Amino acid sequence: MKPAQTELAPAQIELGDVSVTRVKEYYGSVGMTPGQFLPTAPEEAWRDSTAWHAPDFLDPRTNIVNSAVQSWLLRSEGKTILVDTGVGNHKERPYSPVWSHLRTGFLAELARAGVAPEDVDIVINTHLHVDHVGWNTRLDGREWVPTFPNATYLLPKDDYDFWNPENGHEPLLGRGNQNVFEDSVAPVHRAGQVRLWEGGHRIDGNLRLDAAPGHTPGSCVLTLVSGTDRAVFVGDLLHSPVQLVDPDHNSCFCEDPAGARATRRRILGWAADHNALVVPAHLGGHGAAEVERSGSAFAVKGWAPFTPYAREEATAAQEARA
């Protein structure tokens, strides 16, 4: 794992033949206390690892969780691949006000990484929650159109079916995902750019998608194996270092709590056994970690060399809203 960062580019590392760049949309408060965010995690789980959490993952002044919304930009075998697309701009989110009507510089951040929207070959949505599909589309006049006009969007079919309002499912998130399918999923499907997959999907010689249900029915992970390097992009399989240490704690957003715990243990076990970097969607700080087994649980062996977001960004995050 080799850092490869220039002064003008976002943090980037090399994993075998694959480059991985961190592209920020938002970093700051999500308006929830630790007890609200991880309801089963006791206070001491946060208190005993304060050095890990404050201030990158928890604001000690307010006791509010800090979180990052970011995409992972991969370059592999000549393809430009974007893993998750954040919240998006101008989206109407009446039941998720923290994500409503944002005006972030995400596309400018992508440009700093040397990528224009038309350069993206593949978009991967690890699942179809509000903060993972938003930049699938952009507002063109009064219409939502694909942001990445030349990309194939790889969507897990189980999540596509679950979140499609026509199927009448009642998610744990309630109305928190309202409008998301209509403005960020359906338009790319109508444009003929979606490939729905089930079970597993091989992208190239370095990258493979596999089902990892629990957080949502169609949640998936992207596994990178290139040379001697390993990584697993886990989406919302975990949100906090608390879950790296004790994978039995779910976020309040997990549709199937038992399934989420089992999947998290399985993936962390694989990562520990294969010396793989664990890359969640929402970690601030260094963004990713290597783990090792510690009895029946796990421990953080080391953090990735991504540059942490500036501390002051969290307090200024509200300015991203209109």
C-alpha positions as CSV (number, residue, x, y, z in Angstrom):
1,M,0.0,0.0,0.0
2,K,1.8,3.1,-1.2
3,P,0.7,6.8,-0.8
4,A,0.6,8.6,-4.1
5,Q,-0.5,12.2,-3.3
6,T,0.3,15.4,-5.1
7,E,-0.1,18.9,-3.6
8,L,-3.2,19.6,-5.7
9,A,-4.8,16.2,-5.8
10,P,-7.0,14.5,-3.1
11,A,-5.4,11.8,-1.0
12,Q,-4.5,8.8,-3.1
13,I,-2.9,5.4,-2.5
14,E,-1.9,2.5,-4.7
15,L,-3.1,-1.0,-4.0
16,G,-1.3,-3.3,-6.4
17,D,-2.2,-2.1,-9.9
18,V,-5.2,-0.1,-8.6
19,S,-5.2,3.5,-7.6
20,V,-7.7,4.6,-4.9
21,T,-8.6,8.3,-4.4
22,R,-10.8,9.7,-1.7
23,V,-13.3,12.3,-3.0
24,K,-15.1,14.3,-0.3
25,E,-18.6,15.6,-0.6
26,Y,-19.3,16.5,3.1
27,Y,-17.7,16.1,6.5
28,G,-19.3,17.1,9.7
29,S,-22.2,16.6,12.1
30,V,-25.0,14.2,11.2
31,G,-27.0,15.5,14.2
32,M,-27.0,12.3,16.2
33,T,-25.5,11.3,19.5
34,P,-23.5,8.1,19.8
35,G,-26.5,6.5,21.6
36,Q,-28.8,7.4,18.7
37,F,-26.4,6.4,16.0
38,L,-25.3,3.0,17.5
39,P,-28.1,2.2,19.9
40,T,-26.6,-1.0,21.3
41,A,-23.1,0.3,22.0
42,P,-22.6,1.2,25.7
43,E,-21.2,4.6,26.6
44,E,-17.9,3.1,27.7
45,A,-17.4,1.7,24.2
46,W,-17.0,5.3,23.1
47,R,-15.3,6.6,26.3
48,D,-12.7,3.8,26.4
49,S,-11.5,4.7,22.9
50,T,-11.8,8.5,23.0
51,A,-8.4,8.9,21.4
52,W,-9.8,7.2,18.3
53,H,-13.0,9.1,18.1
54,A,-12.4,12.7,19.1
55,P,-12.5,14.8,17.1
56,D,-12.5,12.9,13.8
57,F,-15.6,10.7,14.6
58,L,-17.1,12.5,17.6
59,D,-17.3,16.1,18.6
60,P,-16.4,16.0,22.3
61,R,-17.9,19.5,22.9
62,T,-21.4,18.5,21.7
63,N,-21.3,14.7,21.9
64,I,-22.5,14.6,18.3
65,V,-21.2,12.1,15.8
66,N,-19.1,13.4,12.9
67,S,-19.3,11.6,9.6
68,A,-17.9,11.9,6.1
69,V,-19.9,11.5,2.9
70,Q,-17.4,10.6,0.3
71,S,-16.8,8.6,-2.9
72,W,-13.9,6.2,-3.6
73,L,-12.5,6.7,-7.1
74,L,-10.7,3.7,-8.5
75,R,-8.6,3.4,-11.6
76,S,-8.3,-0.3,-12.6
77,E,-7.4,-1.9,-15.9
78,G,-7.9,1.3,-17.8
79,K,-11.4,2.0,-16.3
80,T,-12.4,4.8,-14.0
81,I,-14.7,3.6,-11.3
82,L,-16.7,5.5,-8.7
83,V,-17.8,3.7,-5.6
84,D,-21.0,5.4,-4.1
85,T,-22.1,8.9,-5.1
86,G,-23.1,10.6,-1.9
87,V,-26.1,12.9,-1.4
88,G,-26.1,15.1,-4.4
89,N,-27.1,18.8,-4.9
90,H,-30.6,20.3,-4.9
91,K,-32.3,17.1,-3.7
92,E,-35.6,17.4,-1.9
93,R,-35.3,15.3,1.3
94,P,-38.2,16.3,3.5
95,Y,-37.6,13.5,6.0
96,S,-33.8,13.7,5.9
97,P,-33.2,17.5,6.4
98,V,-29.5,17.1,7.0
99,W,-29.2,16.1,3.3
100,S,-31.8,18.4,1.8
101,H,-30.9,21.0,-0.8
102,L,-27.1,20.7,-0.5
103,R,-24.8,22.8,-2.6
104,T,-21.5,21.1,-2.3
105,G,-18.4,21.2,-4.5
106,F,-18.3,17.4,-5.1
107,L,-17.8,17.7,-8.9
108,A,-15.0,20.2,-8.3
109,E,-13.4,17.7,-5.9
110,L,-13.7,15.0,-8.6
111,A,-12.1,17.4,-11.1
112,R,-9.2,17.9,-8.7
113,A,-8.7,14.1,-8.9
114,G,-8.4,14.6,-12.7
115,V,-11.9,13.2,-13.6
116,A,-14.7,14.8,-15.4
117,P,-18.2,13.3,-15.3
118,E,-17.9,11.9,-18.8
119,D,-14.7,10.1,-17.9
120,V,-16.4,7.8,-15.4
121,D,-16.8,4.3,-16.9
122,I,-18.5,2.5,-13.9
123,V,-20.6,3.7,-11.0
124,I,-21.1,1.3,-8.1
125,N,-23.8,1.9,-5.5
126,T,-23.1,-0.4,-2.5
127,H,-26.8,0.1,-1.6
128,L,-29.5,2.6,-2.4
129,H,-29.7,4.8,0.7
130,V,-30.1,8.5,0.4
131,D,-26.3,9.2,1.0
132,H,-25.0,6.7,-1.5
133,V,-26.8,7.5,-4.8
134,G,-27.4,11.2,-4.9
135,W,-24.8,12.2,-7.5
136,N,-26.1,9.4,-9.8
137,T,-28.1,12.3,-11.2
138,R,-27.9,16.1,-11.5
139,L,-30.6,18.7,-12.2
140,D,-30.8,19.8,-15.8
141,G,-33.4,22.5,-15.9
142,R,-36.3,20.7,-14.2
143,E,-35.2,17.1,-15.1
144,W,-32.9,14.7,-13.3
145,V,-30.4,13.3,-15.7
146,P,-27.4,11.0,-15.3
147,T,-24.4,12.8,-13.9
148,F,-22.0,10.3,-15.6
149,P,-23.3,10.0,-19.1
150,N,-20.9,7.3,-20.3
151,A,-21.0,5.1,-17.2
152,T,-22.6,1.8,-16.5
153,Y,-24.3,2.0,-13.1
154,L,-24.0,-1.3,-11.2
155,L,-26.9,-1.6,-8.8
156,P,-27.7,-4.6,-6.6
157,K,-31.0,-6.0,-7.8
158,D,-32.2,-6.8,-4.3
159,D,-31.9,-3.2,-3.2
160,Y,-33.4,-1.9,-6.5
161,D,-36.5,-4.1,-5.9
162,F,-36.7,-3.2,-2.2
163,W,-36.6,0.6,-2.6
164,N,-38.8,0.7,-5.7
165,P,-41.9,2.3,-4.4
166,E,-44.0,0.2,-6.8
167,N,-43.2,-2.9,-4.7
168,G,-44.7,-1.5,-1.5
169,H,-42.0,-2.4,1.0
170,E,-42.0,-0.7,4.4
171,P,-38.3,0.0,5.3
172,L,-37.0,0.7,8.7
173,L,-35.8,4.1,7.4
174,G,-39.5,4.9,6.9
175,R,-39.8,8.0,4.8
176,G,-36.1,8.9,5.3
177,N,-35.4,7.7,1.7
178,Q,-38.4,9.5,0.2
179,N,-37.8,10.8,-3.4
180,V,-34.5,9.0,-3.6
181,F,-35.6,6.2,-6.0
182,E,-37.5,8.7,-8.1
183,D,-34.7,11.3,-8.5
184,S,-31.5,9.3,-8.2
185,V,-32.2,5.7,-9.3
186,A,-35.1,5.7,-11.8
187,P,-33.6,8.3,-14.2
188,V,-30.4,6.3,-14.8
189,H,-32.5,3.2,-15.3
190,R,-34.7,5.0,-17.8
191,A,-31.5,6.2,-19.6
192,G,-30.5,2.5,-20.1
193,Q,-27.3,2.9,-18.0
194,V,-28.2,0.5,-15.2
195,R,-27.0,-3.1,-14.9
196,L,-28.8,-5.0,-12.1
197,W,-26.7,-7.8,-10.6
198,E,-27.4,-10.6,-8.0
199,G,-25.1,-12.7,-5.8
200,G,-21.8,-11.5,-7.3
201,H,-20.4,-9.7,-10.2
202,R,-16.8,-9.7,-11.5
203,I,-15.8,-6.2,-12.7
204,D,-12.2,-7.0,-13.8
205,G,-9.2,-9.0,-12.7
206,N,-8.8,-6.8,-9.6
207,L,-12.3,-6.1,-8.5
208,R,-15.4,-8.2,-7.6
209,L,-18.8,-7.3,-6.1
210,D,-20.4,-9.6,-3.6
211,A,-23.7,-9.5,-1.8
212,A,-23.4,-8.5,1.9
213,P,-27.0,-8.2,3.1
214,G,-28.1,-6.9,6.5
215,H,-27.8,-3.1,6.4
216,T,-30.2,-3.3,3.5
217,P,-31.4,-6.4,1.6
218,G,-29.1,-5.6,-1.3
219,S,-26.0,-4.2,0.5
220,C,-22.8,-5.3,-1.1
221,V,-19.0,-5.1,-0.7
222,L,-16.4,-4.5,-3.3
223,T,-13.3,-6.6,-2.9
224,L,-9.9,-5.6,-4.4
225,V,-7.2,-8.2,-4.9
226,S,-4.2,-6.9,-6.8
227,G,-0.7,-8.3,-6.4
228,T,-0.1,-8.7,-2.7
229,D,-2.5,-6.0,-1.7
230,R,-6.1,-6.5,-0.5
231,A,-8.9,-4.2,0.4
232,V,-12.7,-4.4,0.9
233,F,-15.0,-1.4,0.4
234,V,-17.8,-2.1,2.8
235,G,-20.3,0.7,2.3
236,D,-22.4,1.0,5.4
237,L,-21.4,-2.3,6.9
238,L,-19.9,-0.1,9.6
239,H,-19.9,3.6,10.3
240,S,-17.6,3.9,13.4
241,P,-14.4,2.5,14.8
242,V,-16.6,1.2,17.6
243,Q,-17.9,-1.4,15.1
244,L,-14.3,-2.3,14.0
245,V,-13.6,-3.4,17.6
246,D,-17.0,-4.9,18.3
247,P,-18.9,-5.9,15.2
248,D,-22.1,-6.8,17.1
249,H,-23.1,-3.1,17.3
250,N,-25.4,-2.0,14.4
251,S,-26.3,1.5,13.3
252,C,-29.9,2.6,13.8
253,F,-30.3,2.3,10.0
254,C,-29.8,-1.5,9.6
255,E,-32.9,-3.2,8.1
256,D,-31.9,-6.7,9.4
257,P,-29.9,-6.4,12.6
258,A,-29.0,-10.0,12.9
259,G,-28.0,-10.2,9.3
260,A,-25.9,-7.1,9.6
261,R,-24.0,-8.4,12.6
262,A,-23.3,-11.7,10.9
263,T,-22.2,-10.1,7.7
264,R,-20.0,-7.6,9.5
265,R,-18.2,-10.4,11.5
266,R,-17.7,-12.4,8.3
267,I,-16.2,-9.5,6.3
268,L,-14.0,-8.3,9.2
269,G,-12.8,-11.8,9.7
270,W,-11.8,-12.1,6.0
271,A,-10.1,-8.7,6.2
272,A,-8.1,-9.7,9.3
273,D,-7.1,-13.1,7.8
274,H,-6.0,-11.6,4.5
275,N,-4.4,-8.4,5.8
276,A,-6.9,-6.3,3.9
277,L,-7.7,-2.7,4.2
278,V,-11.3,-2.1,5.4
279,V,-12.7,0.9,3.6
280,P,-16.1,2.1,4.9
281,A,-18.2,4.8,3.2
282,H,-18.4,7.3,6.0
283,L,-15.2,7.3,8.2
284,G,-13.5,10.7,8.7
285,G,-10.0,10.7,10.0
286,H,-7.7,8.5,7.9
287,G,-10.8,6.9,6.2
288,A,-9.9,3.2,6.4
289,A,-8.1,0.7,8.6
290,E,-6.4,-2.6,8.8
291,V,-7.8,-5.0,11.5
292,E,-6.6,-8.0,13.3
293,R,-8.3,-10.6,15.5
294,S,-8.5,-10.0,19.2
295,G,-10.1,-12.9,20.9
296,S,-13.7,-13.1,19.6
297,A,-13.5,-9.5,18.4
298,F,-11.1,-7.3,16.4
299,A,-8.6,-4.5,16.9
300,V,-7.3,-1.8,14.7
301,K,-3.9,-2.7,13.5
302,G,-3.2,0.5,11.6
303,W,-4.9,3.3,9.8
304,A,-4.7,4.1,6.0
305,P,-2.4,6.9,4.9
306,F,-5.2,9.1,3.6
307,T,-5.0,12.7,4.7
308,P,-7.6,13.4,7.5
309,Y,-10.1,16.1,6.7
310,A,-9.3,19.4,8.4
311,R,-10.8,19.7,11.9
312,E,-12.5,23.0,11.1
313,E,-14.4,21.4,8.3
314,A,-16.8,19.8,10.7
315,T,-17.8,23.0,12.3
316,A,-18.2,24.7,8.9
317,A,-20.2,21.9,7.4
318,Q,-23.5,23.7,7.7
319,E,-22.4,26.1,5.1
320,A,-22.8,23.4,2.5
321,R,-26.6,23.9,2.7
322,A,-28.5,26.5,0.7
